[in-house]
């Protein structure tokens, strides 16, 4: 339900906190009294929209027109504008909520972003849709969750089987070359053409599966406090290398589900 402190969803002994005024990020995922997300205003889980990861020098082209985005991860632009925007609560009840925000400066094209949450006792499904009001434009959407590395005194184990890894250049952007997946630690993008499917296991405590029909996932585990498993509709710098055009009659829609099992 909605309150001055945000939106709280509840299903059985599972509780989810959402802060629409703070980028519509998930602030809490509490399962049976156990917090699963890293806490802090930069953390939880935030939407990446209308682009994911880094955009090379903040520049992207739409047809003959080149645009420049603010460089918030110098020398690149990173993670979209949705996480820095106040979203509007359209609907909220015990187990579901809908939020929207209008695309605006510094994004150069008008449009609407909608994020939908659906909670059960064993899963949270989140959907993002990006609609164009007028001109068509390239866009991406995804999520950047910060799952706690250590829960209940044990460290998480990550299991996933990507088809390839995007080679990362010195500028942290994919070079365009696909390589065999290598060992971590990672700040890397992987291809999963059958859809994202990754499992975090805290042995004896909790198993949490991240799935999505999206075909790309970034894994970031270079910090000791958390592991990020980020489904997204395209690779970093994809506005330039793999643009997906959003038109007034063809919105971009993607979804992810976190499902969990307790021993």
PEZI-V561958 format. One record per pair of residues at least 4 apart in sequence whose ideal C-beta (glycine too) atoms are under 8 Angstrom apart, sorted by the first residue. I is the first residue (numbers start at 0). J is the second residue. Records with the same first field share a line. If there is no record, write none. Layout:
BEGIN
I=J + J
END
This chain:
BEGIN
0=6 + 7 + 91 + 92 + 93
1=5 + 6 + 88 + 91 + 96
2=6 + 7
5=16 + 17 + 18 + 19 + 20 + 21 + 26
6=16 + 17 + 18 + 19 + 88 + 91 + 96
7=14 + 15 + 16 + 17
8=14 + 15 + 17 + 91 + 93 + 94 + 95 + 96 + 116 + 118
9=13 + 14 + 15 + 93 + 94 + 118
10=93 + 94 + 118 + 119 + 120
11=120
12=30 + 31 + 32 + 120
13=28 + 29 + 30 + 31 + 118 + 120 + 121
14=27 + 28 + 29
15=25 + 27 + 28 + 29 + 116 + 118 + 123
16=25 + 26 + 27
17=23 + 24 + 25 + 26 + 96 + 98 + 116
18=22 + 23 + 24 + 26 + 43
19=23 + 85 + 86 + 87 + 88 + 98
20=85 + 86
21=26 + 40 + 85
22=45 + 46 + 81 + 82 + 83 + 84 + 86
23=45 + 46 + 81 + 84 + 86 + 98 + 100 + 114
24=43 + 44 + 45 + 46 + 82
25=36 + 43 + 44 + 45 + 123 + 125 + 144
26=36 + 38 + 43
27=34 + 36 + 38 + 43
28=34 + 35 + 36 + 44 + 123 + 257
29=33 + 34 + 35
30=35 + 205 + 259 + 261
31=261
33=150 + 151 + 204 + 205
34=38 + 147
35=146 + 147 + 150 + 205 + 207
36=42 + 43 + 44 + 144 + 145 + 146 + 147
37=42 + 43 + 145 + 146 + 147 + 224 + 225
38=42 + 43
39=43
42=145 + 225
43=144 + 145
44=142 + 143 + 144 + 145
45=78 + 81 + 82 + 142 + 143
46=79 + 81 + 82 + 112 + 114 + 127 + 140 + 141 + 142 + 143
47=51 + 52 + 78 + 79 + 81 + 82 + 139 + 140 + 141 + 142 + 143 + 229 + 231
48=79 + 80 + 81 + 112 + 127 + 129 + 138 + 139 + 140 + 141
49=79 + 80 + 81 + 102 + 106 + 110 + 112 + 129 + 136 + 138 + 139 + 140
50=54 + 59 + 76 + 78 + 79 + 138 + 139 + 237 + 238
51=78 + 79 + 139 + 140 + 141 + 217 + 229 + 231 + 232 + 233 + 234 + 235 + 237
52=77 + 78 + 188 + 217 + 231 + 234 + 235 + 236 + 237
53=72 + 75 + 76 + 77 + 171 + 172 + 235 + 236
54=58 + 59 + 68 + 75 + 76 + 77 + 236 + 238 + 239
55=75 + 170 + 172 + 236 + 239
56=70 + 74 + 75
57=67 + 68 + 69 + 70 + 74 + 75 + 76
58=65 + 66 + 67 + 68 + 239
59=65 + 66 + 68 + 137 + 238 + 239 + 242
60=64 + 65 + 66 + 239
61=66 + 108 + 134 + 135 + 136 + 137 + 242
66=107
68=76 + 105 + 106
69=76 + 105
70=74 + 75 + 76
71=76 + 77 + 78
72=76 + 77 + 78
74=170
75=170 + 171 + 172
78=82 + 143
79=139
80=84 + 102 + 105 + 106
81=86 + 100 + 112
82=143
84=100
85=100
86=98 + 99 + 100 + 114
87=98 + 99 + 100
88=96 + 97 + 98
89=97 + 98 + 99 + 113
90=95 + 96 + 97
91=95 + 96 + 97
92=96
94=117 + 118 + 119
95=115 + 116 + 117 + 118
96=115 + 116
97=113 + 114 + 115 + 116
98=113 + 114 + 115
99=111 + 112 + 113 + 114
100=111 + 112
101=109 + 110 + 111 + 112
102=106 + 108 + 109 + 110 + 111 + 112 + 129
103=109
106=110
107=136
108=131 + 133 + 134 + 136
109=131 + 132 + 133
110=129 + 130 + 131 + 132 + 136 + 138 + 245
111=129 + 130 + 132
112=127 + 128 + 129 + 130 + 140
113=126 + 127 + 128 + 130
114=125 + 126 + 127
115=125 + 126 + 128
116=123 + 124 + 125
117=123 + 124 + 125
118=122 + 123
119=123
121=258 + 259 + 260
122=256 + 257 + 258 + 259
123=256 + 257
124=254 + 255 + 256
125=142 + 254 + 255 + 256
126=252 + 253 + 254
127=140 + 141 + 142 + 252 + 253 + 254
128=140 + 250 + 251 + 252
129=138 + 140 + 245 + 250 + 251 + 252
130=245 + 247 + 250
131=135 + 136 + 245 + 246 + 247 + 250
132=247
133=247
135=244 + 245 + 246 + 247
136=244 + 245
137=238 + 242 + 243 + 244 + 245
138=238 + 243 + 245 + 251
139=231 + 232 + 233 + 237 + 238 + 243 + 251
140=231 + 232 + 251 + 253
141=213 + 215 + 229 + 230 + 231 + 232 + 253 + 255
142=229 + 230 + 231 + 255
143=227 + 229
144=209 + 227 + 228 + 229 + 257
145=224 + 225 + 227
146=155 + 199 + 207 + 225 + 226 + 227 + 228
147=155 + 224 + 225
148=154 + 155 + 220 + 223 + 224 + 225 + 226
149=153 + 154 + 155 + 201
150=155 + 201 + 204 + 205
151=201 + 203 + 204 + 205
153=201 + 202 + 203 + 204
154=201
155=199 + 200 + 201 + 226
156=199 + 200 + 201 + 202
157=197 + 198 + 199 + 218 + 220 + 226 + 228
158=197 + 198 + 200
159=189 + 191 + 195 + 196 + 197 + 198 + 216 + 218 + 228
160=191 + 196
161=180 + 189 + 190 + 191 + 216
162=189 + 190 + 191 + 192
163=177 + 178 + 179 + 180 + 189 + 190
164=177 + 178 + 179 + 180 + 181 + 187 + 188 + 189 + 190
165=173 + 174 + 176 + 177 + 178 + 187 + 188 + 189 + 190 + 234 + 235
166=173 + 174 + 175 + 176 + 177 + 178
167=171 + 172 + 173 + 174 + 186 + 187 + 188
168=172 + 173 + 174
171=186 + 235
172=235 + 236
173=188 + 234 + 235 + 236 + 240
175=240
177=190
180=189
183=218 + 220
184=220 + 221
185=218 + 219 + 220 + 221
186=217 + 218 + 219 + 221
187=217 + 218
188=215 + 216 + 217 + 234 + 235
189=215 + 216 + 217 + 218
190=214 + 215 + 234
191=195 + 196 + 214 + 215 + 216
192=214
193=214
194=210 + 211 + 212 + 213 + 214
195=209 + 210 + 211 + 212 + 213 + 214 + 215 + 216 + 230 + 255
196=208 + 209 + 210
197=208 + 209 + 210 + 216 + 218 + 228
198=206 + 207 + 208 + 209
199=206 + 207 + 208 + 209 + 226 + 228
200=205 + 206 + 207
201=205 + 206
203=262
204=261 + 262
205=259 + 260 + 261 + 262
206=259 + 260 + 261
207=257 + 258 + 259
208=256 + 257 + 258 + 259
209=216 + 228 + 230 + 255 + 256 + 257
210=230 + 255 + 256 + 258
211=216 + 230 + 253 + 254 + 255 + 256
212=253 + 254
213=230 + 231 + 232 + 253 + 255
215=230 + 231 + 232 + 233 + 234 + 237
216=228 + 229 + 230 + 231
217=227 + 229 + 231 + 235
218=226 + 227 + 228 + 229
219=226 + 227 + 229
220=225 + 226 + 227
230=253 + 255
231=253
232=237 + 243 + 251 + 253
233=237 + 238 + 241 + 243
234=240 + 241
236=240
237=241 + 242 + 243
238=242
243=251
244=249
245=249 + 250 + 251
END
